[in-house]
């Protein structure tokens, strides 16, 4: 079974008719980048903690 990504677009001018949810997400890139940075920081802290245990 193939996974599908779909949600209604916030605007009909997105230019990505097949994946309108992705077009909406791209409009929020600064927020996405902030969350990626937070997740990367958490993984780095976890890796450092595991290195101390080894």
N, C-alpha and C positions, 0 to 999 in steps of 0.2 A: 504494500500500500504506500503510495507516495504522499509525502507531506505537502500541504498547501498553505500559503500565506495569503490572507485576504482580510481586509476590513474596508469599510466605506471611506472614501477620501474626504478630507476636510474641505477640499475645493475640487472642482471638476477640471481645473486647469493644470493639474499636476504633471501631465505628460507621460505618466506610467499607468495606463489603463489596466494592465494585468496585475500589478501589485500596488494598489493605491495606498495601502498601509505603510509600505516602504517609503513612498513619496512623502507622506505625512511625517514619518520619523526623520527623514533627511532635513526637514525644516527645523528640527530641534537638535541639530548637530552639537551645539555647545553643551546642552544638557547630557547628551549621549557621551560626549568626550569626558565630561566630569564624572559620570558613573563608571566609565571604563577605567579612568585614573584611580578612582576609589577602590575598584575591584583589584586592580593591579597592585595597589599599595597593600591591600589586605593579604593578597597571595605572597607578596614579598615578606611581610611580617611573619606569616605562617611558616614560610621557608626558613627564615632566620631562626625561628623558635625550634624548628625540627633539626636544624644544623647543630644547635646547642645541645640537643638531646643525643646526638649521634656520637 
